[in-house]
Amino acid sequence: MSRGDIEHRNNLVNGNPIQDELLWGTAAIGKAINRTPRQVFHLISTGTLKSVQKKGGRHVASRAALLREFGA
């Protein structure tokens, strides 16, 4: 995985630090949900993946939001 595919952010929940991992690109998103980049693009195009946004021409999603969306 390349350096630009994942970004970590430190947030506080109830005073405790947590890491929210951002996945950049359909390949990184696909690895998180066990899908190919083409399948991820289809899920985005049909509106099935609601947690994915497009920033600067690239798709980005929080790993936690994806897992919540898939019921994991």
PyMOL commands that set and color helices and strands:
alter all, ss='L'
color gray80, all
select helices_A, chain A and resi 3-5+26-33+37-45+63-69
alter helices_A, ss='H'
color red, helices_A
select strands_A, chain A and resi 6-13+16-24+53-55+58-62
alter strands_A, ss='S'
color yellow, strands_A
deselect
rebuild
show_as cartoon
